[in-house]
Amino acid sequence: MIKNFIRPTNANGDAVLYFWFEETKPYQWFRRDDAFDKAIKTRFGALHDAAKEGRLNVWRAHPVYSLSLILILDQFSRNLYRDTPKAFAQDDQVLAIAREALTRRFDHLVNDQRRAFFYMPFMHAEDRNVQEECVALFKAQLPRTNNLPFAIEHRDIVKRFGRFPHRNKTLGRKSTPEEIAFLKAGGFNP
């Protein structure tokens, strides 16, 4: 199978970073765009499969390519599997990778724009304690970026509901009346 030929080469890691930070614009990262999702699938679908199977784990020890791995498993998962449970299936895996990268202080070796993506797995966690960590990271490391208000918003939602209500339908979870009211009132919906 072709997937067996995917290797954690520098070229693959560089391609991820170049695509995300050079070819695309920040406004594309967090909005629904079928063409953008398709481009990620075409260019990085096989690499994503390799990453989720652990075949790119050697990148975990590399200060630059650990960010490539985080982007693949955190951001690309949401594009590749939009509106399916698979969009969130790698969240625990990528959070562990992000924690390891922070322990190694890899987040301090890149510019602020890239640093924020070391923290995104924390922002995506449906765990109150992890959400508090996320806000603390953004306050300490990137206090003057526009990411801090989003980190606070994510934290407050998980603090209130224990999860992200906008994921309930996708994950087959029953919404509480309070969650339904929140969503109907225009509550957070990425």
C-alpha positions, 0 to 999 in steps of 0.5 A: 500500500502507498501509505507504507511509503510515507516516511518522516522526512524533513521534506514532509515536515517542511511541506506541512509548515510551508503550506500552513504558514506560507501558502495559506492565510490565517483567515483560512485556518479556522473557517469552513472552506470545502476547497481548503479541506480538499487541498489538505486531504489531497496533499496531506491525507496520507501523511495524516494517516501515518501520523495517527498511526504513530509512524511519524513519532520520530518528529516528537523529538525535533523542535521544528517537526514536532510542530508539523506533527501537531498541525497534522493531528490537531488542525488537519484532523478538523479539516479532513474529517469535518462534521465527523467524530474522527475530527476529534479522534486524535485530540488526546494523542496530539495533546500528549505530543504538545505537552512533550514539546512544551516540556522540551521548550520547543514553543520558545524556538519559534515565532509567536504565530507558530508558538500559538499552534503548540497551545491549540491542542490545549484549547481543543480539550474538553477538560476543565483543567486543560482549559485552565492550562491553555489560558495560562499558556496564552497569558504567560507566553502570548498575552498580546495576541488575539488568541487569548480571548479565544482561549478564555472563551473556550475555557469558559464554555468547558467550565460551564458545560464540561464540554463543547456543546457544538460538538454534541451532534457530531459526536452523537451526544444528547444536548442538555436544555442549557446547551440547546439554549446556549447554541440557539442564542448564538453560542460559540460555533466555529 
